[in-house]
Amino acid sequence: MRVISIRLLRRFWEGHADAEGPLKAWYRTAGKAEWKSLQEVRGTYSAADGVPNRCGETLTVFNIGGNKYRLIARIRYEWRLINIRWVLTHREYEQGKWKE
């Protein structure tokens, strides 16, 4: 898969140093993956969820760092493309502003 973009990950771990290792690990794993569906994503990340946003897109939510952080991405399986939309703390995720 092609992951766009590591810049969001880097910005996040600059403010949350303990997230750097788990985010880099996710980036490496996702970049090597050949996922064709959410079911295949769950083969690697069993807790990954498909969550609709208010625009009608289904985004994939990954638990990062022992469920401390959330990485939210739009995955275009047919194009083998992952667009990282947000990386949030658990608390920020629960507020739900990312769904707008």
C-alpha positions in Angstrom: 0.0 0.0 0.0 1.1 3.6 -0.6 0.7 5.7 2.6 0.1 9.4 2.4 1.6 11.0 4.3 4.2 10.4 7.1 4.2 14.1 7.8 1.0 13.8 9.9 2.5 11.0 11.8 5.7 12.9 12.4 3.8 16.0 13.6 1.9 13.9 16.1 4.9 12.0 17.6 6.8 15.3 18.0 4.1 16.2 20.6 3.7 12.7 21.9 7.1 11.0 22.0 5.8 7.7 23.2 3.8 7.4 19.9 6.8 7.5 17.7 7.7 3.8 17.8 4.1 2.5 17.4 3.4 5.0 14.5 6.6 4.1 12.7 5.8 0.4 13.1 2.3 1.0 11.7 3.7 2.9 8.8 6.2 0.1 7.9 3.5 -2.6 8.2 0.9 -0.6 6.2 3.5 0.2 3.5 4.3 -3.5 3.0 0.6 -4.6 3.1 -1.5 -5.7 0.2 -4.9 -5.3 1.8 -7.9 -5.7 -0.4 -10.6 -5.2 2.2 -11.3 -4.3 5.9 -11.3 -8.0 6.6 -7.7 -8.3 5.4 -6.7 -5.2 7.5 -8.2 -7.0 10.5 -6.0 -9.9 9.7 -3.1 -7.6 10.6 -4.9 -5.2 13.0 -7.7 -7.2 14.6 -9.2 -4.1 16.4 -9.4 -2.0 13.2 -12.8 -0.6 12.6 -14.6 0.9 9.6 -16.4 4.0 10.8 -18.6 6.3 8.6 -18.0 10.0 8.8 -20.6 12.7 8.1 -19.7 12.9 4.4 -20.6 9.2 4.0 -17.1 7.9 3.6 -16.1 4.9 5.6 -12.8 5.5 7.4 -10.6 2.9 9.0 -9.7 3.5 12.7 -6.5 1.9 14.1 -5.7 1.6 17.8 -2.1 2.7 18.3 0.2 2.5 21.3 -1.8 0.1 23.4 -5.1 1.8 22.6 -3.8 5.2 23.7 -4.0 6.8 20.3 -6.1 6.5 17.2 -5.0 6.7 13.6 -7.8 7.4 11.2 -7.3 6.8 7.5 -9.3 6.5 4.2 -8.2 3.3 2.5 -8.7 3.0 -1.3 -8.2 -0.7 -1.8 -8.6 -0.6 -5.5 -5.7 2.0 -5.8 -3.7 0.5 -2.9 -3.7 3.9 -1.3 -4.0 4.9 2.4 -4.7 8.6 3.1 -4.0 9.4 6.8 -6.6 11.8 7.9 -5.9 12.2 11.6 -3.8 10.9 14.5 -5.5 11.6 17.8 -5.3 10.9 21.4 -8.0 8.6 22.7 -9.7 11.6 24.3 -9.7 13.7 21.1 -11.1 10.7 19.2 -13.9 10.3 21.7 -15.0 14.0 21.1 -15.9 13.0 17.6 -14.8 16.2 15.8 -12.9 14.1 13.3 -16.2 12.8 11.8 -17.1 16.2 10.4 
